[in-house]
Amino acid sequence: MRSTCPSPPLSSLGEIVRGFAPNWFAATMGTGICALMLPRLPFPQAALLGEGLWWLNIVLFALFALLSLARALLYPADARATLRHPVQSMFLGAVPMGLATVINGLIVFGEPRWGAAAVLLARDLWLLDALLAAAVGLLLPYWMFTRQDHALERMSAVWLLPVVASEVAAASAGLIAPHLSVQAALLLVVAGYVLFALSVPLALLIIGILFLRLAQHRFPPAELGISMFLPVGPLATGALSLLQLADAAPAALAAQGLTPLGPAFAGLGLLGGLILWGFGGWWLALAALSTLRFLRRGLPFNLGWWGLTFPLGVFTAATFALGQASRLEFFAWAGNVLTVTLLALWTVVATLTVRGVGQGQLLPGLPGLKR
């Protein structure tokens, strides 16, 4: 007699591999940015905790990369189905963004321990990250136009994920460049501004369309409620990339005999950073209001909750960068408050994620995906 007992949701490693989805890389984005912000707090224990989270992030990224590769090799039909899925495919942008947090950690945590070797590794990995970000930012919109089914009423802020990866790489370029020779620094600065141009204008365009969608069709469904925080990411990262590139540009330009341009780049960084940071603050407040509304009506947990962490994290990073550029104490104070809030949110989301994995509710990964 055939048993009628239901099989467990994850009965084998093969099911885990087959059900693995790129939205898991959002966890590396959130963990990585939290690790990078903790050393900004004014006590040494926070830096140690941040370095520990950075190492955890390296392990998570490596594990997720291996699972993704195994899925592509063992279950190519499922991997191709991800490319056609109008939501899950957007999370491919999380792969280079998760890698960027690992790379930035080589500067923040690695250089004090390993010196120039960590910087050179960060430079080489950054090149891979920049190429991957640019490719995702081009190919995903192309697939949206040719292979996927989209409509305005079904739109959500996840459309931003592929295009924002390039400006995350731009911000990393600004962080790495001051640690390189002036010639190498100039190449990274120039590439950083190009990556900014590949991302921020597109992100602003998508945010404008999203505003129209929200005005005509109201908030997205509850399972995508946390996606309201995602527009904070490109706005804050745009501010951060302008500020960090402006910090790296004067020395690189001086090496080319372009010293008079240094102040112009610095001014552009501060002015552009303030404008984008202000816009990001408005959207952060809007997302908080929408989340309160969702909580009253029910907000189910899913991996999309990691969308709380990275946008808030890069907004925190931009706040600290504005404090350094403007020398206003307000930004340092606000950055500390935001960092503590970020750590609290990361703790909540990580705890719920571990619980969801333990209950077998998250690893299948692609609910409703047509194979």
Secondary structure as UniProt FT lines:
FT   HELIX           13..19
FT   HELIX           22..24
FT   HELIX           25..37
FT   HELIX           38..40
FT   HELIX           44..74
FT   HELIX           76..84
FT   TURN            86..87
FT   HELIX           88..93
FT   HELIX           94..105
FT   HELIX           106..110
FT   HELIX           111..114
FT   HELIX           116..146
FT   HELIX           152..154
FT   HELIX           157..159
FT   HELIX           160..176
FT   HELIX           177..179
FT   HELIX           182..217
FT   HELIX           222..229
FT   TURN            230..231
FT   HELIX           232..254
FT   TURN            255..257
FT   HELIX           259..261
FT   HELIX           262..297
FT   HELIX           303..308
FT   HELIX           309..326
FT   HELIX           329..358
FT   TURN            359..360
FT   TURN            363..364
FT   TURN            367..368
//
